[in-house]
Amino acid sequence: MILTALLVLHGLIVLSFTVRILLREDLSPPARLAWFIALFLLPFFGSAVYFLFGEVDLGHRARKRHHAIFDLIRTRAARYMGDEDGVETLIHSDYRPAFAYAASINGFYPVPGNRAQLMADSSDYLDRLIADIDAAQHHVHILSYIWLEDYTGRAIGRALMRAARRGVTCRAIADGLGARLMIKGPLWQEMKDAGVNLAIAFPFSNVLRTMATSRIDLRNHRKIAVIDGLVTYCGSQNTADPEFRIKARYAPWVDIVLRFTGPVVDQNQLLFASDWMQATGEVLEDVQLIGAPHPDGFAAQVIGDGPTERHGATPQLFSSLIGCARREMVLTTPYFVPDTTVLESLIAAALRGVRVVLIFPRRNDSWIVAAASHSYYHRLLEAGCEIFEFCDGLLHAKTLTIDGCISLIGSSNLDLRSFDLNYENNILLQDPEVTRMIHDRQQSYLPESRQVTLEDVLRWPHWRRAWNNMVATIGPIL
């Protein structure tokens, strides 16, 4: 009797979830298939997984608050966001479609007069950031997905405390999951006691409500630093040492960061403000916007994406950029699980004669991502793409260079988490010199990498290929 009741209950749950999956407009056919496999082949467990992780939605209130925040930003700071004319007047005609698409995500258009410096390594980034914080006179804004109480984490925390004690307004946001150990530790409390204004993005304060209404793995993956409205940093570096002690066996983490000055700083400032208001409910009245361009600077724009923006924005952005490539595109990412949009764009680019170079880490800290990523190698290599696997640590840099002219740098990976679940930030720029610097950094990874050929993939045993393809099949639910 009990068994019969359980079977009936399970049938009703599966039926209700099946109807829900069929009615959802945001799921691709492969994602629907993956969920059907989980629901029907994993009794009860599959239903529990869908309940916890099936819906990529922060809820009506969160979306409404997000749109209200950006409406407020557009009302008060529209001129700092740029305008449509910037695409036509600042960007080469070959790349205008990609810049126009990027602007459609959350309204930041290309602005002129920017400069950028490429940090030599993580140590250089830390030294420059702390020097900027120590020189701050008005405010310091920091947002980090992972914040550890290691040398880097403590150094930045102490710099914020020094600034706060001399009267500088300091605000720091840390993600509730990525920085959970630091949030519970002494450094967080010391920063609070010193006068640093703190906020937690997606805290675990009400896990049951989150599980019932959304997903517990929707995170703020952004990495933003803004000092006095004059300087901003953008790249892949978390507030953590390259040794990354929580996953030390994959170390060192190899990151890339650019230090920007010019009007694009204002756009990053506004993106940080949106995150602060989302996390705290506080309207920032003292956001300092400078908007002073360098006479010989380049055009750039900020891109902020997340689950409260329209579905598919990030893969469509990458597809737009790949579609603009004429001669060469080089991409680095630690996590490569593309959707059909991005995968087919890469293949099409290679087939039309673009040199497509993809650089991934040899050893990945996620076995799921590694297996799913390998499932795409055959098609990419068959089309003519070049794949390299970096062997000297975990290549964590997220970069894209196109034709020696266009660059994208920031926090977005080419995986389903960055596409659907995470809040991400990137800067898209047009400048041969900065693109050359990033391209040179990309090329510096190759001597430490092993090239994967089609012959290598064809020699993989059948069980490995089957395993990779199985993981990729259920990838949309992982």
C-alpha positions as CSV (number, residue, x, y, z in Angstrom):
1,M,0.0,0.0,0.0
2,I,2.8,2.4,0.9
3,L,4.8,1.4,-2.1
4,T,1.7,2.0,-4.3
5,A,1.2,5.4,-2.8
6,L,4.8,6.3,-3.4
7,L,4.6,5.2,-7.0
8,V,1.5,7.3,-7.6
9,L,3.1,10.3,-5.9
10,H,6.2,9.9,-8.0
11,G,4.1,9.6,-11.1
12,L,2.2,12.8,-10.3
13,I,5.4,14.7,-9.6
14,V,7.1,13.5,-12.8
15,L,3.9,14.4,-14.8
16,S,3.8,17.9,-13.3
17,F,7.5,18.5,-14.0
18,T,7.1,17.1,-17.5
19,V,4.3,19.5,-18.3
20,R,6.3,22.3,-16.8
21,I,9.4,21.4,-18.9
22,L,7.3,21.3,-22.1
23,L,5.7,24.7,-21.3
24,R,9.0,26.5,-20.6
25,E,10.2,28.7,-23.5
26,D,13.7,29.2,-22.2
27,L,14.8,25.5,-22.6
28,S,16.5,24.2,-25.7
29,P,15.5,20.7,-27.0
30,P,18.8,19.2,-25.6
31,A,18.1,20.6,-22.2
32,R,14.5,19.3,-22.3
33,L,15.9,15.9,-23.2
34,A,18.4,15.9,-20.4
35,W,15.7,16.7,-17.9
36,F,13.4,14.0,-19.2
37,I,16.3,11.5,-18.9
38,A,16.9,12.5,-15.3
39,L,13.2,12.4,-14.4
40,F,12.4,9.0,-15.9
41,L,15.6,7.1,-15.2
42,L,16.3,8.4,-11.7
43,P,13.1,7.9,-9.7
44,F,12.5,10.5,-7.0
45,F,16.2,11.6,-7.2
46,G,15.6,13.2,-10.7
47,S,12.5,15.0,-9.4
48,A,14.4,16.3,-6.4
49,V,17.2,17.5,-8.7
50,Y,14.7,19.4,-10.9
51,F,13.1,20.9,-7.8
52,L,16.4,22.2,-6.6
53,F,18.2,23.1,-9.8
54,G,15.7,23.0,-12.7
55,E,14.4,26.6,-12.7
56,V,16.8,29.4,-13.7
57,D,14.8,32.1,-12.1
58,L,15.3,34.5,-9.2
59,G,11.6,35.2,-9.0
60,H,9.3,38.0,-10.1
61,R,10.4,40.3,-7.3
62,A,14.1,40.0,-8.1
63,R,13.5,40.7,-11.8
64,K,11.2,43.6,-11.0
65,R,13.9,45.1,-8.7
66,H,16.6,44.5,-11.3
67,H,14.7,46.4,-14.0
68,A,13.8,49.2,-11.5
69,I,17.5,49.6,-10.6
70,F,18.5,49.9,-14.3
71,D,15.6,52.3,-15.0
72,L,17.0,54.4,-12.2
73,I,20.5,54.2,-13.5
74,R,19.4,55.1,-17.1
75,T,17.4,58.1,-15.7
76,R,20.2,59.5,-13.7
77,A,23.3,58.5,-15.7
78,A,22.3,57.8,-19.3
79,R,25.0,59.9,-20.8
80,Y,27.7,57.8,-19.0
81,M,26.2,54.7,-20.6
82,G,26.9,55.9,-24.1
83,D,24.5,55.9,-27.0
84,E,23.7,54.2,-30.4
85,D,25.9,56.7,-32.3
86,G,28.9,55.3,-30.6
87,V,28.6,52.0,-32.5
88,E,28.5,53.7,-35.9
89,T,31.1,56.4,-35.2
90,L,33.6,54.5,-33.1
91,I,33.6,50.9,-34.3
92,H,34.9,49.5,-37.5
93,S,32.1,48.3,-39.8
94,D,33.2,44.7,-39.6
95,Y,32.6,44.6,-35.8
96,R,29.6,46.9,-35.4
97,P,27.1,44.0,-35.2
98,A,28.9,42.5,-32.2
99,F,29.2,45.9,-30.3
100,A,25.5,46.7,-31.1
101,Y,24.4,43.3,-29.8
102,A,26.5,43.8,-26.6
103,A,24.8,47.1,-26.1
104,S,21.4,45.5,-26.3
105,I,22.1,43.3,-23.2
106,N,21.9,46.1,-20.6
107,G,22.3,49.4,-22.4
108,F,26.0,50.1,-22.2
109,Y,27.3,51.4,-25.6
110,P,30.9,52.0,-26.7
111,V,32.5,55.1,-25.3
112,P,35.7,56.7,-26.5
113,G,38.9,57.8,-24.8
114,N,39.9,54.8,-22.8
115,R,43.3,53.4,-21.9
116,A,44.4,50.1,-20.4
117,Q,47.4,48.5,-18.9
118,L,47.9,44.7,-18.8
119,M,49.0,43.5,-15.4
120,A,52.2,41.3,-15.6
121,D,50.8,38.7,-13.2
122,S,48.7,38.2,-10.1
123,S,51.4,39.8,-7.9
124,D,51.5,42.9,-10.2
125,Y,47.7,43.1,-10.0
126,L,47.7,43.0,-6.2
127,D,50.5,45.6,-5.9
128,R,48.7,48.0,-8.3
129,L,45.3,47.6,-6.8
130,I,46.6,48.2,-3.2
131,A,48.5,51.2,-4.4
132,D,45.3,52.6,-6.0
133,I,43.3,51.9,-2.8
134,D,46.0,53.5,-0.6
135,A,45.8,56.6,-2.9
136,A,42.0,56.7,-2.9
137,Q,40.4,60.0,-1.7
138,H,36.7,59.5,-2.2
139,H,35.7,55.8,-2.5
140,V,36.7,52.3,-3.2
141,H,34.3,49.7,-4.6
142,I,35.2,46.0,-4.7
143,L,33.1,43.0,-5.9
144,S,34.5,39.5,-5.8
145,Y,33.0,36.1,-6.4
146,I,35.7,34.2,-4.4
147,W,37.4,36.0,-1.5
148,L,39.8,33.9,0.6
149,E,41.6,34.7,3.8
150,D,45.0,34.1,2.3
151,Y,47.8,36.6,1.5
152,T,45.9,38.3,-1.3
153,G,42.5,38.4,0.5
154,R,44.0,39.8,3.7
155,A,46.1,42.4,1.8
156,I,43.1,43.8,0.0
157,G,41.0,43.6,3.2
158,R,43.6,45.6,5.1
159,A,44.0,48.2,2.4
160,L,40.2,48.7,2.5
161,M,40.4,49.1,6.3
162,R,43.2,51.7,6.0
163,A,41.2,53.6,3.5
164,A,38.0,53.5,5.6
165,R,39.9,54.7,8.7
166,R,41.1,57.8,6.8
167,G,37.5,58.7,5.7
168,V,37.3,57.0,2.3
169,T,33.9,55.4,1.6
170,C,34.7,51.7,1.0
171,R,32.1,49.2,-0.2
172,A,32.8,45.5,-0.7
173,I,30.5,42.8,-2.1
174,A,31.3,39.1,-1.7
175,D,29.3,36.2,-3.1
176,G,27.6,34.2,-0.4
177,L,29.0,30.9,-1.8
178,G,32.3,31.8,-3.3
179,A,33.4,33.8,-0.2
180,R,31.5,31.8,2.4
181,L,34.6,30.9,4.4
182,M,35.8,34.5,4.5
183,I,32.4,35.8,5.4
184,K,32.3,33.6,8.5
185,G,35.9,34.4,9.4
186,P,37.6,37.2,11.4
187,L,38.6,39.3,8.4
188,W,35.1,40.1,7.4
189,Q,34.3,41.2,10.9
190,E,37.5,43.3,11.1
191,M,36.6,45.0,7.9
192,K,33.1,45.8,9.2
193,D,34.5,47.1,12.5
194,A,36.9,49.4,10.6
195,G,34.0,51.0,8.7
196,V,34.0,49.1,5.4
197,N,30.5,48.8,4.1
198,L,29.9,45.2,3.4
199,A,27.3,43.3,1.4
200,I,26.7,39.6,0.6
201,A,25.4,38.7,-2.9
202,F,22.9,35.8,-2.6
203,P,23.4,35.0,1.1
204,F,22.4,31.6,2.5
205,S,20.2,33.3,5.1
206,N,17.0,31.6,4.0
207,V,18.1,28.4,2.2
208,L,14.6,26.8,2.3
209,R,12.9,29.8,0.7
210,T,15.6,29.9,-2.0
211,M,15.2,26.2,-2.7
212,A,11.4,26.7,-3.0
213,T,11.4,29.7,-5.2
214,S,14.7,29.7,-7.1
215,R,18.1,27.9,-7.2
216,I,20.8,27.9,-4.6
217,D,23.5,27.9,-7.2
218,L,22.6,31.2,-8.9
219,R,25.7,33.3,-8.0
220,N,27.4,36.7,-8.6
221,H,30.6,35.6,-10.4
222,R,31.6,39.2,-11.2
223,K,35.1,40.7,-10.4
224,I,35.0,44.5,-10.2
225,A,37.2,47.1,-8.6
226,V,36.6,50.9,-9.0
227,I,38.7,53.5,-7.2
228,D,37.5,57.2,-7.1
229,G,35.7,56.8,-10.4
230,L,39.1,57.1,-12.1
231,V,40.4,53.5,-12.3
232,T,38.7,50.2,-12.8
233,Y,40.1,46.7,-13.0
234,C,38.5,43.9,-15.1
235,G,39.6,40.3,-15.6
236,S,39.5,36.8,-14.2
237,Q,41.3,37.3,-10.9
238,N,39.4,36.5,-7.7
239,T,40.5,37.9,-4.4
240,A,42.7,34.9,-3.8
241,D,46.3,33.8,-4.2
242,P,47.4,32.0,-7.4
243,E,48.1,29.0,-5.1
244,F,44.3,28.9,-4.5
245,R,44.6,26.8,-1.3
246,I,41.0,25.5,-1.4
247,K,41.9,23.6,-4.7
248,A,45.7,23.6,-4.3
249,R,46.3,20.5,-6.4
250,Y,45.3,22.3,-9.6
251,A,47.4,25.4,-8.8
252,P,48.6,27.8,-9.8
253,W,45.5,29.6,-11.1
254,V,46.7,31.6,-14.2
255,D,44.7,34.8,-14.5
256,I,44.7,38.0,-16.6
257,V,43.6,41.5,-15.5
258,L,43.6,44.9,-17.2
259,R,43.6,48.3,-15.4
260,F,41.4,50.8,-17.2
261,T,41.1,54.6,-17.1
262,G,38.6,56.7,-19.1
263,P,34.8,56.7,-19.5
264,V,34.5,52.9,-19.3
265,V,35.3,53.3,-15.6
266,D,31.9,55.0,-15.2
267,Q,30.1,52.0,-16.8
268,N,31.8,49.6,-14.5
269,Q,30.9,52.0,-11.6
270,L,27.3,51.8,-12.6
271,L,27.4,48.0,-12.9
272,F,28.8,47.8,-9.4
273,A,26.1,50.2,-8.2
274,S,23.4,48.0,-9.6
275,D,24.9,45.0,-7.7
276,W,25.1,47.0,-4.5
277,M,21.5,48.2,-4.8
278,Q,20.4,44.6,-5.6
279,A,22.2,43.2,-2.6
280,T,21.3,45.9,0.0
281,G,18.3,47.8,-1.3
282,E,20.3,51.0,-0.7
283,V,20.1,53.6,-3.5
284,L,23.6,54.9,-4.0
285,E,23.5,58.7,-4.1
286,D,27.2,59.4,-3.9
287,V,28.4,57.4,-6.9
288,Q,31.2,59.5,-8.5
289,L,31.1,59.6,-12.3
290,I,34.0,61.4,-14.0
291,G,33.5,60.7,-17.7
292,A,36.8,62.3,-18.7
293,P,38.2,60.7,-21.9
294,H,41.8,60.5,-22.9
295,P,42.4,62.3,-26.2
296,D,44.0,59.3,-27.8
297,G,42.0,56.6,-26.1
298,F,40.2,53.7,-27.6
299,A,36.5,52.7,-27.6
300,A,35.2,50.2,-25.0
301,Q,32.0,49.2,-23.4
302,V,31.0,47.2,-20.3
303,I,28.8,44.1,-20.6
304,G,26.9,42.9,-17.5
305,D,24.9,39.7,-17.8
306,G,22.9,37.5,-15.4
307,P,19.8,35.5,-14.9
308,T,17.7,38.7,-14.6
309,E,18.7,39.7,-18.2
310,R,17.2,38.0,-21.2
311,H,17.9,34.3,-21.7
312,G,20.7,33.4,-24.0
313,A,22.4,36.8,-24.0
314,T,25.9,35.6,-23.3
315,P,26.1,32.8,-25.9
316,Q,24.5,35.1,-28.4
317,L,27.2,37.7,-27.6
318,F,30.0,35.2,-28.2
319,S,28.3,34.0,-31.4
320,S,28.1,37.6,-32.6
321,L,31.8,38.2,-31.9
322,I,32.9,34.9,-33.5
323,G,30.7,35.7,-36.6
324,C,32.6,39.0,-37.0
325,A,36.0,37.4,-37.2
326,R,37.7,37.7,-40.6
327,R,41.3,36.3,-40.1
328,E,41.9,34.9,-36.6
329,M,40.3,34.5,-33.2
330,V,42.0,33.2,-30.1
331,L,40.0,32.2,-27.1
332,T,41.1,31.1,-23.6
333,T,38.7,29.7,-21.0
334,P,39.0,27.3,-18.1
335,Y,35.5,25.9,-18.6
336,F,34.3,25.0,-22.1
337,V,30.8,23.6,-22.3
338,P,29.3,25.6,-25.2
339,D,25.7,25.5,-26.2
340,T,24.7,24.9,-29.8
341,T,24.8,28.6,-30.7
342,V,28.5,29.0,-29.7
343,L,29.6,25.5,-30.9
344,E,28.2,26.0,-34.4
345,S,29.7,29.5,-34.6
346,L,33.2,28.2,-33.9
347,I,32.8,25.5,-36.4
348,A,31.4,27.9,-39.1
349,A,34.3,30.3,-38.5
350,A,36.9,27.6,-39.0
351,L,35.2,26.3,-42.1
352,R,35.1,29.8,-43.7
353,G,38.8,30.1,-43.3
354,V,39.2,31.9,-39.9
355,R,42.1,30.6,-37.8
356,V,40.3,29.4,-34.6
357,V,42.6,28.8,-31.7
358,L,41.2,27.5,-28.4
359,I,43.3,27.2,-25.3
360,F,41.9,25.2,-22.3
361,P,43.6,23.9,-19.1
362,R,44.9,20.3,-19.3
363,R,43.7,19.5,-15.8
364,N,40.4,20.9,-14.8
365,D,39.1,21.3,-11.3
366,S,35.7,20.0,-12.5
367,W,35.6,16.5,-13.9
368,I,32.2,17.1,-15.3
369,V,33.3,20.1,-17.3
370,A,36.4,18.2,-18.5
371,A,34.4,15.3,-19.8
372,A,31.7,17.5,-21.4
373,S,34.4,19.7,-23.0
374,H,36.2,16.7,-24.5
375,S,33.0,15.6,-26.2
376,Y,33.2,18.6,-28.5
377,Y,36.8,18.1,-29.6
378,H,36.1,15.8,-32.5
379,R,33.8,18.2,-34.3
380,L,35.9,21.3,-33.6
381,L,39.1,19.6,-34.8
382,E,37.4,18.1,-37.9
383,A,36.3,21.6,-38.9
384,G,39.9,22.9,-38.6
385,C,40.0,24.5,-35.1
386,E,43.2,24.3,-33.2
387,I,43.0,23.1,-29.6
388,F,45.7,23.5,-27.0
389,E,45.7,22.3,-23.4
390,F,47.7,24.4,-20.9
391,C,49.8,22.1,-18.6
392,D,51.3,24.6,-16.1
393,G,48.4,25.0,-13.7
394,L,44.8,25.9,-14.2
395,L,44.4,28.4,-17.0
396,H,41.7,30.6,-15.5
397,A,42.0,33.6,-18.0
398,K,38.8,34.4,-19.9
399,T,39.9,36.2,-23.1
400,L,38.9,36.5,-26.7
401,T,40.9,38.4,-29.4
402,I,39.7,38.9,-32.9
403,D,41.8,39.9,-36.0
404,G,44.3,41.8,-33.9
405,C,41.7,44.5,-33.3
406,I,38.9,43.4,-30.9
407,S,39.2,42.0,-27.4
408,L,36.8,40.7,-24.8
409,I,38.0,40.3,-21.2
410,G,36.2,39.6,-18.0
411,S,34.6,36.9,-15.9
412,S,32.5,34.9,-18.4
413,N,33.4,31.3,-19.1
414,L,32.1,29.5,-22.2
415,D,30.0,27.1,-20.1
416,L,26.3,26.8,-19.1
417,R,26.9,28.3,-15.7
418,S,28.1,31.6,-17.2
419,F,25.4,31.4,-19.9
420,D,22.5,30.8,-17.6
421,L,23.2,31.0,-13.9
422,N,25.9,33.6,-13.0
423,Y,26.1,37.3,-13.0
424,E,29.1,38.1,-15.1
425,N,31.0,41.3,-16.2
426,N,33.2,41.9,-19.2
427,I,34.7,44.7,-21.2
428,L,34.6,44.7,-25.0
429,L,37.1,47.0,-26.6
430,Q,38.5,48.0,-30.0
431,D,42.2,48.8,-30.0
432,P,45.1,47.1,-31.9
433,E,47.7,47.8,-29.1
434,V,45.7,46.4,-26.2
435,T,44.5,43.5,-28.4
436,R,48.2,42.8,-29.2
437,M,49.1,42.8,-25.5
438,I,46.3,40.3,-24.7
439,H,47.1,38.3,-27.8
440,D,50.8,38.1,-26.8
441,R,49.7,36.8,-23.4
442,Q,47.5,34.2,-25.1
443,Q,50.5,33.2,-27.2
444,S,52.7,32.9,-24.1
445,Y,50.5,30.0,-22.9
446,L,51.3,27.9,-26.0
447,P,54.9,26.8,-25.0
448,E,53.4,25.5,-21.8
449,S,50.6,23.7,-23.7
450,R,50.1,20.4,-25.5
451,Q,48.3,20.6,-28.9
452,V,45.4,18.1,-29.2
453,T,45.0,16.7,-32.8
454,L,42.2,14.9,-34.5
455,E,44.4,11.8,-34.5
456,D,44.7,12.1,-30.7
457,V,40.9,12.1,-30.3
458,L,40.4,9.2,-32.7
459,R,42.8,7.2,-30.5
460,W,40.7,7.7,-27.4
461,P,39.1,4.4,-26.3
462,H,35.4,3.8,-27.0
463,W,34.6,3.9,-23.3
464,R,36.1,7.4,-23.0
465,R,34.2,8.8,-25.9
466,A,31.0,7.3,-24.7
467,W,31.6,8.7,-21.2
468,N,32.3,12.2,-22.6
469,N,29.2,12.2,-24.7
470,M,27.0,10.9,-21.9
471,V,28.2,13.7,-19.6
472,A,27.6,16.2,-22.4
473,T,24.1,14.9,-22.9
474,I,23.1,15.5,-19.3
475,G,25.3,18.7,-19.1
476,P,22.3,21.1,-19.2
477,I,21.2,19.8,-15.8
478,L,24.6,19.8,-14.2
